[in-house]
Amino acid sequence: MSISTVPPHVRLVNEVAEQFGHKPIEVAAAEVAVHLRDFWEPRMKKALLEHVAEGGEGLDPVALRAAEVLGQASS
């Protein structure tokens, strides 16, 4: 995935995840998931969860785990 084809939801969640990179992955993922739940609009969350369901290409490991946590909370 080139930088010009990175979907906005992937770029943004990776940027958020980067801010928590100094924490253990599960702690960071939980905090990123809270941010996504509280501040992202439903269409962005849906696009992220669909991206994960399609394999999650380009997602930072913290971002991927946060999306999984978000998806579990949404179920």
Secondary structure, 3 states (H helix, E strand, C coil): CCHHHCCHHHHHHHHHHHCCCCCCHHHHHHHHHHHHHHHCCHHHHHHHHHHHHCCCCCCCHHHHHHHHHHHHHHC
